[in-house]
């Protein structure tokens, strides 16, 4: 997550645990975090409010319940645009266009 105030927070998700903060930086360090993420194919999402909220956490902290749905939607969307689907994916309600 990044924002216009030059803040970056990196999250990692290892199911079944909640995503956790694996990188956090401000200023030039934020720029470096974003550059490294992009160089390694990690999707970068820009959201000022979410970055501000997550920047209050320490590296190693799991995200709080208050942002589970927001982060889950970002993770789900990133999987879809990368062409990844859960092993038992069946899209029974046809609410997701997985032909992206």
C-alpha distance (Angstrom), angle and dihedral (degrees) to the residues before:
residue distance angle dihedral
X1 . . .
X2 3.77 . .
X3 3.76 136.3 .
X4 3.78 138.9 -164.8
X5 3.81 92.0 -97.4
X6 3.81 88.0 70.8
X7 3.77 98.5 -104.9
X8 3.81 125.3 139.9
X9 3.79 132.2 -170.9
X10 3.80 121.6 -175.8
X11 3.79 120.4 -154.1
X12 3.78 130.5 -164.9
X13 3.78 124.6 -161.9
X14 3.79 121.7 -153.9
X15 3.80 108.3 172.7
X16 2.97 131.3 -104.5
X17 3.82 90.9 26.7
X18 3.80 124.6 75.1
X19 3.80 116.2 -95.1
X20 3.78 112.8 -90.4
X21 3.77 136.3 -153.1
X22 3.81 109.8 -101.2
X23 3.80 99.7 166.2
X24 3.76 136.3 20.4
X25 3.76 131.7 173.0
X26 3.76 147.8 153.2
X27 3.80 132.1 -144.9
X28 3.81 114.2 -11.2
X29 3.81 91.8 0.7
X30 3.82 89.2 56.5
X31 3.81 89.2 52.6
X32 3.80 90.2 50.5
X33 3.81 92.5 49.0
X34 3.81 90.7 51.9
X35 3.82 92.8 46.0
X36 3.80 92.5 50.0
X37 3.79 91.0 47.2
X38 3.81 92.7 51.1
X39 3.83 92.3 45.0
X40 3.79 88.8 54.3
X41 3.80 96.9 46.9
X42 3.80 95.3 -105.1
X43 3.78 112.0 148.7
X44 3.80 115.3 -119.7
X45 3.79 120.9 -149.5
X46 3.80 121.0 -165.8
X47 3.79 114.7 -147.0
X48 3.81 120.1 145.8
X49 3.79 97.5 -160.4
X50 3.79 95.5 45.0
X51 3.82 92.5 45.6
X52 3.81 90.4 49.9
X53 3.80 90.7 50.0
X54 3.81 95.3 46.2
X55 3.82 92.6 44.4
X56 3.81 88.0 68.7
X57 3.81 88.7 66.4
X58 3.78 124.8 84.8
X59 3.79 125.4 -122.1
X60 3.80 106.1 -87.1
X61 3.82 94.5 31.2
X62 3.79 118.9 125.6
X63 3.78 114.6 -127.3
X64 3.81 112.9 -98.0
X65 3.79 122.4 -109.0
X66 3.80 90.4 -108.0
X67 3.81 91.0 74.4
X68 3.84 100.4 34.9
X69 3.80 94.4 106.1
X70 3.81 94.3 45.7
X71 3.80 93.2 49.2
X72 3.82 92.7 41.1
X73 3.81 90.2 55.4
X74 3.82 90.8 49.7
X75 3.81 91.5 49.2
X76 3.81 91.6 47.0
X77 3.79 92.0 48.6
X78 3.81 91.7 48.1
X79 3.81 90.0 53.1
X80 3.79 91.8 50.4
X81 3.80 95.5 49.2
X82 3.80 89.3 48.3
X83 3.81 90.3 51.9
X84 3.81 93.2 -114.5
X85 3.79 122.1 139.8
X86 3.80 132.0 -178.5
X87 3.80 113.6 -97.2
X88 3.82 92.9 -107.8
X89 3.82 96.7 37.7
X90 3.78 112.9 151.3
X91 3.85 104.7 152.8
X92 3.81 89.1 -145.2
X93 3.79 93.8 176.8
X94 3.82 93.9 45.7
X95 3.81 89.5 -135.6
X96 3.79 94.2 133.5
X97 3.77 123.5 64.3
X98 3.79 97.5 -141.7
X99 3.79 93.1 175.3
X100 3.83 91.7 88.3
